[in-house]
């Protein structure tokens, strides 16, 4: 089965992490899921990820978190050197639906915005969009 190499979940909410991890595992789209609880932990993870882990292909990013939130994380990421790697696909996960907030989110150069809660259908659609060659063998029963 073809899979996304690695997924990084960045969310301070333990319940969201539990649900999102289960969705990812049920779909069988990756064998490596790393969970961090804020942008600061995500930055540290990316900076130390060379030989210790698989660099994530996909980051699912909450926006409202303590210490360094999703907005500040994206500002950091825009300046980051990826050392001959492609920048991960970044999908912002948000419960905020007003037009001004969505415009602010899109200005961060995220690849996509999904509204919470994450579902099998939403995640499969994102995988199909951003990793079309890797979705051919993923189980589609939801």
N, C-alpha and C positions, 0 to 999 in steps of 0.2 A: 504494500500500500504506500503510495506517495504521500508525503506529509510536509507540513511546514516544519523547518528545522527546529525552531524553538520559539516559544511565545513568552513574553514578559507581561504580567498583569501588574499594573500600578494602581492600587486603590487602598485607602485606609480602612474601608469597611469590610470586616471579616465575613459578614454574610454575603456581600457581593462577590468576594473572592471565592468563597465556597461554591456558590451557584455557578459562577463563570468557569471555575476550574472543572466542575462536573460537566458542564456543557461541552467544553473542549475535549475532555476525556471521552464522553459519550460519542462524540463525532469522530474520534480517532484521528484528528488532524495533526497531532504532534505527539512526540514521546517525551518532550521536555517542556515543562511549564514552571516558570520561576515567578514567585509572588513577592512583591515588595510593597511597602505601606505608604510611601510618599515619594516625591520627586528626588529628594536627597538620596534615599536608598537606591533609586533607579539610576541616578548618575554614578554612584559608587559601583554599582553592579556593571554598568556598561564600561566603566574605566578599567575594571579588573577582569573583564570577560575574555581576554585574549586566549589563554591556554587552559584556563580553569573550567570553561563552560562553552557551550555553543552560543555564539552571538545570536541574539534574537532576530528573526525575520519579521516579526510582528510584535508591536507593543499596543496593548489595550490600556488606555490612559484615562483615569478619572481626572477631573479638573479641580475639584475642591478637596484639598487635603492639607494637613498640617505641615509645617516646616517649609518645604518647597512644593508648591501646588503644580498642577498640570500646566498652567500658563508659564510659570517660571521655568519649569522643566523644558518646555518647548523653546524658550529663549536660549537656554543653555545648549540644547541640541542643535540649534541653528548655527552655533559657533564651533561645534565639535568636529574634530578630524576623525574620519572613519577608517583611516589607515588601509586604503585599498579595498574596503568593503562597501557594499551598498548601504545607504541609510535604511534602517528598518521602516517598514510601513507602520504609520502611527494612526490609530483609530481612537478618537476621543469618545469616551462614554459619558453621557450627560443626562441629567433629568431636567435641565433647563431648556425651555422651549421658546422663549421670546426671541424675536428677530434680532434685536440688538446683541444679545448674548451669543447667538449663533454666528453673527457676523464677526464678533470678537474671537470666537473659537476658530473660524475658518481663516482669519488673518494670521493665526499661529503657524500656518503651513502644515497642519495635520492633513493626512491623506483623506480622511473621512470622519464623519460624525455619526454616531449611532445613539439613539435614545434608549435609556435604561427602561426596562431591564433588557439585558442581552438575551437573545433567544437563539435556538438552533438555526432558524431560518435566516436571521440577520447575520449570524456569523458565517454560515455557508455562502450567503450572497457576497459577503466581503471577501472570503477566500476565493470565490469564483472570479471576482473582479480583480483582485490584486495578485493572485497566484493561480491564474487559469490553468497552467500546465500541471499544477499539483493537485487540482481538484478532481481529476478524471477518475481516480480510484478511491476517493473518499466515500464512505458509506453515506447514502443520502436519506436513509430512513430516519425520520425525526419524531 
